Amino acid sequence: MQEDTFERQAAPSHEILGEVEFSRAAYDAFLKLDADTRRLVSLAPRAAGHREIAPGIFSSDAGPGLRVVFRREAQLASILALTGRRTA
């Protein structure tokens, strides 16, 4: 079930408009990041400059050596994967 594979993060409304949910693998990688990088990851789906890599799936830089793969629906962003050397 989808509820079992995604973790949700509530964020203050002044930082992010809406909610961010993570796939289990992305959330595991997210937890290993420092606080500043976590904030960049959470903001990536709302930032300009992302590119569509498949229908409805986007990729965005979240700093040097870190990319966020996500899908977005209204006020919900689903982070599917974190890639790059910072996630190793």
matplotlib code that plots the C-alpha trace (Angstrom):
import matplotlib.pyplot as plt

x = [0.0, 1.1, 0.8, 3.5, 6.0, 5.9, 6.9, 5.4, 7.1, 5.0, 6.6, 5.9, 3.7, 6.1, 8.9, 7.1, 3.6, 2.1, 3.4, 6.4, 6.3, 9.2, 9.6, 11.1, 14.5, 14.5, 13.6, 16.4, 18.9, 17.2, 17.8, 21.5, 21.8, 22.6, 19.9, 20.8, 20.8, 17.5, 16.0, 17.3, 15.9, 12.5, 12.5, 13.7, 10.2, 9.0, 12.1, 12.4, 14.8, 13.7, 13.4, 10.9, 12.7, 9.5, 5.8, 5.0, 8.4, 10.9, 14.5, 16.1, 19.5, 19.5, 23.0, 26.4, 26.4, 22.7, 19.7, 16.1, 13.7, 10.1, 6.5, 4.2, 0.4, -1.3, 0.0, 1.8, 5.3, 6.4, 10.2, 11.0, 14.8, 17.8, 20.9, 24.5, 27.7, 26.2, 23.8, 26.5]
y = [0.0, 3.5, 4.5, 1.9, 3.2, 6.9, 9.0, 12.5, 15.6, 18.5, 21.8, 25.3, 27.1, 30.1, 27.7, 25.3, 25.6, 22.1, 18.8, 16.7, 12.9, 10.6, 7.1, 4.8, 4.8, 8.6, 9.1, 6.8, 8.9, 12.1, 11.2, 10.9, 14.5, 17.5, 20.0, 22.6, 19.9, 18.5, 22.0, 22.2, 18.8, 19.8, 23.0, 21.4, 20.5, 24.1, 25.7, 26.9, 25.3, 21.6, 19.5, 16.9, 13.5, 11.5, 12.4, 13.9, 13.1, 15.9, 16.3, 19.3, 20.2, 20.5, 21.7, 20.4, 16.6, 16.1, 15.8, 15.3, 13.2, 14.0, 14.2, 17.1, 17.2, 20.4, 21.0, 17.6, 16.8, 13.2, 12.8, 9.5, 9.4, 11.4, 10.8, 12.0, 11.7, 13.3, 10.4, 7.8]
z = [0.0, -0.7, 3.0, 3.8, 1.3, 1.9, 4.8, 5.2, 6.5, 7.7, 7.1, 8.4, 5.8, 5.5, 4.3, 2.0, 0.6, 1.1, 2.2, 1.1, 1.2, 0.6, -0.8, 1.8, 0.1, -0.3, 3.3, 4.5, 2.4, 3.7, 7.3, 6.7, 5.5, 7.6, 8.5, 5.9, 3.1, 4.3, 4.0, 0.4, -0.4, 1.0, -1.1, -4.4, -5.6, -5.2, -6.8, -10.4, -12.8, -12.5, -15.6, -16.6, -17.0, -17.7, -17.9, -14.5, -13.0, -12.4, -11.4, -9.6, -8.1, -4.3, -4.0, -5.2, -5.7, -4.9, -7.2, -6.1, -8.3, -7.5, -8.8, -7.8, -7.4, -6.2, -2.7, -2.4, -3.6, -3.6, -3.5, -5.2, -5.0, -3.9, -6.1, -6.2, -4.2, -1.1, -0.7, -0.7]

ax = plt.figure().add_subplot(projection="3d")
ax.plot(x, y, z, "-o")
ax.set_aspect("equal")
plt.show()
